[in-house]
Structures are given as C-alpha cells and as structure tokens.
Amino acid sequence: MTTSPDTALLVIDAQESFRQRADDWAATANPAVLDNIALLVAHAREVGDPVVWVTHSEPGTGGVFDPANGFVRVIEELEPRDSEDALTKTTVNAFGSTDLEERLRRAGIRRVVVCGIRTEQCCETTARIAADLGFEVEFVTDATTTSAIPAHGALAAVSGEDLMRRTESILSARGFATVTTTRERTGATAGV
C-alpha cells in the first residue's frame, strides 16, 4: 500500500495497563500484535508519516488504567520517541477527550492508519469517529488484538477471534475503513 505525507499512524492503547492483566494478556487473540505494531511504526518513520501514541486513562479508579499506578504508558519495546505526539484519552475513542482532530488537521493529515489494543472497542470506535470526521481510514487488523468476552447471563461468550472478524466486517462493509494487514501496509513479512 502506498503512503503519502498526509497520512498518520495512530497507535491506540498499546500500553502496559493491558499486560498487567496477566490472564487476559496471555489469552490475547493475536499474539503477534506488538511485532506488527512495531513494523508499522518503523514503516511510518521510514516514509515520514507521523506516529501518534494514544493511551487510555481512568483517573481515580485505582485499577491498571489509573495513572497513579504507573501503567498508563506505551509498552516499552515499541520505543516511542519523544518527538512523536503522545495523547492520553479518557473516552473509548481517541478523539472525544483529546485534541487529536485539531493536531491532525493542523498537520494536513487526511488519512489515518489505525492499530492497537482492543480491536472492537477503542480501535474500532476511533476508526468510526475518524471516518465520520472525514478522514480516510485504514484499519490494520493484524496489528490489533483483543480478548474474549465471557458469557454473561443469557448471553453467550464471544471469542477474541470472532470479535476481530466482526470488526473487520463492519468497518469494511459499512464503509468506515479499508481493512488491511501489516504485510500489505509495509511489505514486511516478519512478525505477521
């Protein structure tokens, strides 16, 4: 896939908070997610596309998303650079509680590439909002991950893999995003 100077990579919630939930992290639907995000970041840097790191925060909750506990930070091995934008959100999507839209527009960005953690929540919702705001959206599905939703009352459990496939279908069939892979975006074969 080609890139242009009007494209930005949005890395959504690839943060230490998720690894603190050891059982959940061990059961992730896509164990290659961090490798694939790293490939996307390296590619963006190589072609000159800005990288925007977005983390999720829930101040005052006492949990792994409470910044007071120290886990609301990008996973270290992804190696964010000080020169790259970093935003902390308190909403599911990356636009609602940040100045992300303003930053992207000021930089002349027309297309966003979305990757990160919680495919069907923060990644999908950010992609939908970006599309509603008029951005072209590329959703790199194998550079996202999620985990299963357990059964609740009369509702059946949903596997992480099913959640990922559902997100791909909805985003592409409803015109919110072009769904692609790390290999298609970067030409890389390692880690995917």
ChimeraX attribute file (.defattr): number of C-alpha atoms within 10 A of each C-alpha:
attribute: neighborCount
match mode: 1-to-1
recipient: residues
	/A:1	10
	/A:2	7
	/A:3	15
	/A:4	12
	/A:5	14
	/A:6	16
	/A:7	25
	/A:8	24
	/A:9	22
	/A:10	26
	/A:11	27
	/A:12	28
	/A:13	28
	/A:14	27
	/A:15	23
	/A:16	18
	/A:17	25
	/A:18	20
	/A:19	15
	/A:20	14
	/A:21	11
	/A:22	10
	/A:23	11
	/A:24	14
	/A:25	17
	/A:26	12
	/A:27	14
	/A:28	19
	/A:29	22
	/A:30	22
	/A:31	18
	/A:32	16
	/A:33	24
	/A:34	21
	/A:35	18
	/A:36	28
	/A:37	26
	/A:38	19
	/A:39	24
	/A:40	27
	/A:41	23
	/A:42	16
	/A:43	19
	/A:44	20
	/A:45	13
	/A:46	9
	/A:47	13
	/A:48	15
	/A:49	21
	/A:50	22
	/A:51	24
	/A:52	22
	/A:53	23
	/A:54	26
	/A:55	25
	/A:56	25
	/A:57	23
	/A:58	17
	/A:59	14
	/A:60	11
	/A:61	12
	/A:62	11
	/A:63	15
	/A:64	20
	/A:65	24
	/A:66	17
	/A:67	19
	/A:68	15
	/A:69	14
	/A:70	11
	/A:71	20
	/A:72	23
	/A:73	21
	/A:74	21
	/A:75	17
	/A:76	10
	/A:77	9
	/A:78	16
	/A:79	10
	/A:80	18
	/A:81	10
	/A:82	7
	/A:83	8
	/A:84	11
	/A:85	15
	/A:86	18
	/A:87	17
	/A:88	21
	/A:89	20
	/A:90	16
	/A:91	14
	/A:92	18
	/A:93	22
	/A:94	29
	/A:95	21
	/A:96	14
	/A:97	13
	/A:98	16
	/A:99	13
	/A:100	20
	/A:101	16
	/A:102	11
	/A:103	13
	/A:104	19
	/A:105	12
	/A:106	9
	/A:107	14
	/A:108	13
	/A:109	19
	/A:110	17
	/A:111	21
	/A:112	25
	/A:113	24
	/A:114	28
	/A:115	32
	/A:116	29
	/A:117	26
	/A:118	23
	/A:119	30
	/A:120	20
	/A:121	15
	/A:122	20
	/A:123	28
	/A:124	29
	/A:125	19
	/A:126	22
	/A:127	28
	/A:128	20
	/A:129	17
	/A:130	23
	/A:131	19
	/A:132	11
	/A:133	11
	/A:134	10
	/A:135	21
	/A:136	18
	/A:137	25
	/A:138	24
	/A:139	29
	/A:140	26
	/A:141	25
	/A:142	26
	/A:143	28
	/A:144	30
	/A:145	26
	/A:146	27
	/A:147	24
	/A:148	17
	/A:149	13
	/A:150	11
	/A:151	10
	/A:152	8
	/A:153	7
	/A:154	6
	/A:155	9
	/A:156	10
	/A:157	12
	/A:158	13
	/A:159	16
	/A:160	21
	/A:161	17
	/A:162	14
	/A:163	21
	/A:164	23
	/A:165	13
	/A:166	13
	/A:167	21
	/A:168	21
	/A:169	13
	/A:170	15
	/A:171	21
	/A:172	15
	/A:173	12
	/A:174	9
	/A:175	13
	/A:176	21
	/A:177	25
	/A:178	16
	/A:179	21
	/A:180	18
	/A:181	19
	/A:182	27
	/A:183	18
	/A:184	12
	/A:185	19
	/A:186	18
	/A:187	12
	/A:188	14
	/A:189	11
	/A:190	11
	/A:191	17
	/A:192	17
